[in-house]
């Protein structure tokens, strides 16, 4: 019997606007092809989607889960998935991307562990919520999209409040689910193996400003250092150190844009121990100095840019 082909998984790093860390993707551009992608992908932000038309399939960790118009999808960060429409259709979607940690860190104290559990315990069917079964969830998601599209007075405050209510509703729905590993997942070593670096990604996302070693990250993933380096590069397309530095530089950009703190102070806050290493890394990634970037960031076009638009996979 031929060996089952190992799935290809891509990492997509999505950035939210600095002035309001919620990213909306909507309109006629966001149609999903009926051609099944050969690649799964995962990302660093939580994704809420609404299917406006037609139907199709979401592939989530080895499961094929059907969706239809009116469904709301909930995709935790670092969860491999892909979407394709029914034959001869192109389903229309709207997507909301955000980080619960960034938005609600002062509201919740211990909810995160309940809301985003061990990814091995998430079943694909948990990620698609039907409008008829969850009308409140659909109404909240649709209202958030309307606020972000129309941008009437106080739309950011309204969208924040609605998103908080949506988050709580998801908490309630999720708390009723039994944290069982799907039996099919245990038979898919490729998919299970690709989730093994999620502790390292989670740690870097939350603790990028603290000193960290490759050995520590490898140990968190229960891998040898050599295996961890190889696995990380295989999935992420970069080294752990480069990913850590890119996370730090992204946060530095936010602070350069939104605060008057000195460049030295910002470099220290995001985890660099010398201004020279910070400047060198910043120039490498941004192709300009921190000072030049801060000056250019006064442009609304640059500050609102979100890197999700640089990724392919949509038609």
C-alpha angles and dihedrals in degrees: 000000000000116000113259111256113253113241118245113232126193128199117221120194110207122194123204124214110277096227094052115014098214119100121204123193112186143138136067092313092071101076121135119225124232089232111104112233119233089217134068116207138197133190145201097249134065111255127212115186136184120203107215100180145014125358143257146143135295117204107212120175094326096319124112106215120184121226133190140187110297096031120131116213126207115196116179117215116272092024111131113230146138135195134216132172131238115276115292094007136097111207116217118229144179120206134199118197123190145138114245088203093057096043103038106025091117094046103048127046107179106004097100096076090053095044099047106031130176102311091227087068095056117099120206092236089061090064099061117066121190120230094226093051095042107029093156092055092050092047092051093048092048091048092051091052091049092051093049093046098046097038096199121171112309092005092145093055091046093047090049093052093047091048091051089053090048091050091051091049090052089049090055094048093046094048089064093057120097111236097234126148110240108247093226090057090061087060092052105074091170094060094039090050093051090058092054095089093055093100089058093048091048092049094049092047093054103028103033090129095061127080111265135175131212088240091057093051092046091051091050088057092044091241135124113256092249094048091045093053091049094045093046093052091045092056103031101034090228141066124272090247094051091048091050092049093047089052090051093048092049090055090046089055090054091052094044088054100041105033140048092224116136119260089244091053092048092048089055094045093055094049109269116132097201132037090224094059090046093051092046093050093043092052091048094053102033100031091230140064122274089247093054092045092051090052092049092045089074084081110096090214093060096041093051096047114121120199094218087082090064093063124091128218100093128096 
